[in-house]
Amino acid sequence: GSSSSSSSKCPIRVAVRIRPGGSESEKKVVFAQGSSRVLLELGAKQGGSRTFHFDVVFGPYAPQEELFEELAKPVVEEVLQGFNSTIFAYGQTGSGKTWTVVGGQDGDDEGLIPRVVKALFDDTAGLDAAIRVSCLEIYNEELSDLLATTAISTTSNGGGGSGGINTKGLTSPPPLRLVESAAKEGQGVQVKDLEEVLCATKEECLSAIRRGVKGRRVAATLCNDRSSRSHCVVTLKVCVRTIA
């Protein structure tokens, strides 16, 4: 990892969350609470100990609320100021990406996404605001819309993971494609025909996201018997109308 001396000087912050566990490999991770340094103790044959620096280090038992306050709440504030912002979770299978981002159903176990949704709706209450959500899955370099209302039936068995991927009985929308946006639509690359669901309440938004996440491809691995086999991009678009 890398870090900057001040988050105000760099718009990108890198954080690490130590995975809880008691295996011998996990005992080789050394860190101090509140420190920005993580020491990985390796044997001589593996190159010896290595030190990594981050902007923030969360311990194995850091509550979900702590991650939201430190990482996601500033992003929500930036979005409401009109900036495009991203929270990106990266890690190997079984490292806790889905738990950190999605979490449990409610309460203290809620991950970053449901907390961000609630914060956006709470902060725009009383304003003329519209919030739309989309869920994009990236699997084997193909793009799929997890919220598509039109789908086709598929049956397949195979793919990554020790047990393969079984989608028998599920529905899968046709693959999407990337296109360069027209000048009048803004700059950059967009996903053509990706469905955006307009949500009137935070409950509607959370329900749509849960439906999308549930439709992701999963398979058994040595680390996780229901490992996500794809990348998932949840996008929240916030439009606030103001009268000059």
C-alpha positions as CSV (number, residue, x, y, z in Angstrom):
1,G,0.0,0.0,0.0
2,S,0.9,3.6,-0.1
3,S,0.0,6.7,1.9
4,S,0.1,10.5,1.7
5,S,1.1,12.7,4.5
6,S,-2.2,14.5,4.5
7,S,-5.5,13.4,3.0
8,S,-6.3,17.0,2.1
9,K,-3.3,17.0,-0.3
10,C,-4.3,13.8,-2.1
11,P,-7.8,13.0,-3.1
12,I,-7.0,9.2,-2.8
13,R,-6.8,7.5,0.6
14,V,-5.7,3.9,1.0
15,A,-6.9,1.9,4.0
16,V,-6.4,-1.7,5.1
17,R,-8.6,-3.9,7.2
18,I,-6.9,-6.8,9.0
19,R,-8.9,-10.0,8.6
20,P,-9.7,-11.7,11.9
21,G,-8.6,-15.3,12.4
22,G,-6.2,-17.6,14.2
23,S,-4.2,-19.4,11.5
24,E,-0.5,-19.3,11.5
25,S,-0.3,-17.1,8.4
26,E,-2.6,-14.5,9.9
27,K,-0.5,-14.4,13.1
28,K,2.3,-13.1,11.0
29,V,0.5,-9.7,10.5
30,V,1.7,-7.2,13.1
31,F,0.2,-3.7,13.5
32,A,-0.5,-1.1,16.2
33,Q,-4.0,0.4,16.7
34,G,-4.0,3.9,15.3
35,S,-0.8,3.3,13.3
36,S,-0.5,3.6,9.6
37,R,2.0,0.8,9.3
38,V,1.5,-3.0,8.9
39,L,4.4,-5.4,9.3
40,L,4.2,-8.8,7.6
41,E,6.6,-11.2,9.2
42,L,7.9,-13.8,6.7
43,G,10.6,-16.4,6.8
44,A,14.0,-16.0,5.2
45,K,13.0,-18.1,2.3
46,Q,10.1,-15.8,1.6
47,G,12.2,-12.7,1.6
48,G,12.1,-11.7,5.3
49,S,9.7,-9.2,7.0
50,R,8.1,-6.5,4.9
51,T,6.5,-3.2,6.0
52,F,3.5,-1.6,4.3
53,H,2.2,1.9,4.9
54,F,-1.4,3.0,4.5
55,D,-3.4,6.1,5.3
56,V,-5.6,4.2,7.8
57,V,-5.3,0.7,9.4
58,F,-8.3,-1.0,10.9
59,G,-7.8,-3.9,13.3
60,P,-9.6,-7.3,12.9
61,Y,-12.4,-6.3,15.3
62,A,-13.0,-2.7,14.1
63,P,-16.8,-2.1,14.0
64,Q,-18.5,-1.3,10.7
65,E,-19.5,2.1,12.0
66,E,-15.8,3.0,12.5
67,L,-15.1,2.3,8.8
68,F,-18.0,4.3,7.7
69,E,-17.1,7.3,9.8
70,E,-13.5,7.3,8.7
71,L,-13.8,6.3,5.0
72,A,-17.3,6.7,3.6
73,K,-18.8,9.7,5.5
74,P,-16.3,12.1,3.9
75,V,-17.2,10.6,0.5
76,V,-20.9,11.2,1.1
77,E,-20.1,14.9,1.9
78,E,-18.1,15.2,-1.3
79,V,-20.9,13.7,-3.4
80,L,-23.4,16.3,-2.0
81,Q,-20.9,19.0,-3.0
82,G,-21.1,17.8,-6.6
83,F,-18.0,15.6,-6.8
84,N,-17.8,12.2,-8.4
85,S,-16.5,9.9,-5.7
86,T,-15.6,6.2,-5.4
87,I,-15.1,3.6,-2.7
88,F,-13.1,0.6,-4.0
89,A,-12.7,-2.7,-2.1
90,Y,-9.8,-4.9,-3.1
91,G,-8.5,-8.2,-1.7
92,Q,-8.1,-11.9,-2.3
93,T,-10.9,-14.5,-1.9
94,G,-12.2,-14.7,1.6
95,S,-10.5,-11.5,2.8
96,G,-13.8,-9.8,3.7
97,K,-14.6,-7.5,0.8
98,T,-18.3,-8.3,0.6
99,W,-18.6,-8.1,4.4
100,T,-17.0,-4.7,4.5
101,V,-18.9,-3.2,1.7
102,V,-22.3,-5.0,2.1
103,G,-22.2,-6.4,5.6
104,G,-25.1,-8.0,7.4
105,Q,-28.8,-7.3,7.0
106,D,-29.1,-4.4,9.5
107,G,-27.9,-3.0,12.8
108,D,-24.2,-2.9,13.7
109,D,-23.3,-5.4,10.9
110,E,-24.4,-3.1,8.0
111,G,-21.6,-2.5,5.6
112,L,-20.5,0.7,3.8
113,I,-23.1,0.6,1.0
114,P,-26.3,0.5,3.2
115,R,-24.8,3.2,5.5
116,V,-24.0,5.4,2.5
117,V,-27.5,5.0,1.2
118,K,-29.0,6.0,4.5
119,A,-26.7,8.9,4.9
120,L,-27.5,10.2,1.4
121,F,-31.3,10.0,1.9
122,D,-31.0,11.6,5.4
123,D,-28.8,14.4,4.1
124,T,-31.2,15.2,1.2
125,A,-34.4,15.0,3.2
126,G,-36.5,18.1,2.5
127,L,-34.6,18.9,-0.7
128,D,-35.8,18.5,-4.3
129,A,-33.5,15.5,-4.8
130,A,-33.6,12.3,-7.0
131,I,-31.4,9.3,-6.2
132,R,-30.9,6.5,-8.7
133,V,-29.1,3.2,-8.3
134,S,-27.5,0.7,-10.7
135,C,-25.7,-2.6,-10.2
136,L,-23.2,-3.8,-12.7
137,E,-21.5,-7.2,-12.6
138,I,-18.1,-7.8,-14.4
139,Y,-17.4,-11.5,-14.9
140,N,-15.0,-13.0,-17.4
141,E,-14.7,-9.6,-19.1
142,E,-18.5,-9.5,-19.7
143,L,-20.8,-6.8,-18.3
144,S,-24.2,-7.8,-16.9
145,D,-27.0,-5.6,-15.4
146,L,-28.0,-7.0,-12.0
147,L,-31.1,-4.8,-11.9
148,A,-32.3,-5.5,-15.4
149,T,-36.1,-6.0,-15.6
150,T,-35.8,-8.0,-18.8
151,A,-33.8,-11.2,-18.7
152,I,-33.3,-14.4,-20.5
153,S,-33.2,-17.9,-18.9
154,T,-29.8,-19.6,-18.8
155,T,-28.4,-22.9,-17.6
156,S,-24.6,-23.3,-17.1
157,N,-22.3,-25.2,-14.9
158,G,-18.6,-24.6,-14.7
159,G,-16.1,-21.8,-14.2
160,G,-13.9,-20.7,-11.3
161,G,-13.8,-22.1,-7.9
162,S,-13.3,-25.7,-6.8
163,G,-17.0,-26.5,-7.2
164,G,-17.7,-24.6,-10.4
165,I,-20.5,-22.0,-10.9
166,N,-24.0,-23.2,-11.1
167,T,-26.6,-20.8,-12.5
168,K,-29.3,-23.3,-13.3
169,G,-32.7,-21.9,-12.8
170,L,-31.5,-18.3,-12.6
171,T,-32.1,-15.6,-15.1
172,S,-29.3,-13.6,-16.8
173,P,-29.7,-10.4,-18.8
174,P,-27.7,-10.1,-22.1
175,P,-24.2,-8.7,-21.8
176,L,-23.8,-4.9,-21.9
177,R,-21.0,-3.0,-23.7
178,L,-18.9,0.1,-23.0
179,V,-19.3,3.2,-25.2
180,E,-17.8,6.6,-25.4
181,S,-20.3,9.1,-24.1
182,A,-21.5,11.9,-26.4
183,A,-20.4,15.4,-25.7
184,K,-23.9,16.5,-24.5
185,E,-24.0,13.6,-22.0
186,G,-20.6,14.4,-20.4
187,Q,-17.1,13.0,-20.8
188,G,-15.8,9.5,-20.3
189,V,-16.9,5.9,-20.9
190,Q,-20.4,4.7,-20.1
191,V,-22.2,1.3,-20.0
192,K,-24.8,1.3,-22.7
193,D,-28.3,0.4,-21.5
194,L,-27.4,-0.1,-17.9
195,E,-30.6,0.2,-16.0
196,E,-30.9,3.0,-13.3
197,V,-33.6,2.6,-10.7
198,L,-35.2,5.7,-9.3
199,C,-35.7,5.3,-5.6
200,A,-38.1,7.4,-3.6
201,T,-37.0,6.0,-0.2
202,K,-33.9,4.5,1.4
203,E,-35.8,1.3,1.8
204,E,-36.5,1.1,-2.0
205,C,-32.8,1.7,-2.7
206,L,-31.6,-0.9,-0.2
207,S,-34.0,-3.4,-1.6
208,A,-32.8,-2.9,-5.1
209,I,-29.2,-3.2,-4.1
210,R,-29.9,-6.4,-2.1
211,R,-31.6,-7.8,-5.2
212,G,-28.6,-7.0,-7.3
213,V,-26.0,-8.4,-4.9
214,K,-28.1,-11.6,-4.5
215,G,-27.9,-12.1,-8.3
216,R,-24.1,-12.2,-8.4
217,R,-22.2,-15.3,-9.4
218,V,-20.8,-17.3,-6.5
219,A,-18.9,-20.6,-6.1
220,A,-17.1,-22.6,-3.5
221,T,-13.4,-22.0,-2.9
222,L,-10.9,-23.3,-0.2
223,C,-11.4,-20.0,1.6
224,N,-15.1,-19.4,1.2
225,D,-17.9,-21.7,0.3
226,R,-19.9,-18.9,-1.2
227,S,-17.2,-16.7,-2.7
228,S,-18.2,-13.9,-5.1
229,R,-16.8,-14.9,-8.5
230,S,-17.2,-11.5,-10.1
231,H,-16.7,-7.8,-9.6
232,C,-19.7,-5.7,-8.7
233,V,-20.1,-1.9,-9.2
234,V,-22.9,-0.2,-7.3
235,T,-23.5,3.3,-8.5
236,L,-25.6,5.9,-6.8
237,K,-26.5,9.0,-8.8
238,V,-27.7,12.0,-6.7
239,C,-29.4,15.0,-8.4
240,V,-30.4,17.9,-6.2
241,R,-32.3,20.7,-7.8
242,T,-31.7,24.2,-6.5
243,I,-33.6,27.4,-7.4
244,A,-31.3,30.4,-7.8
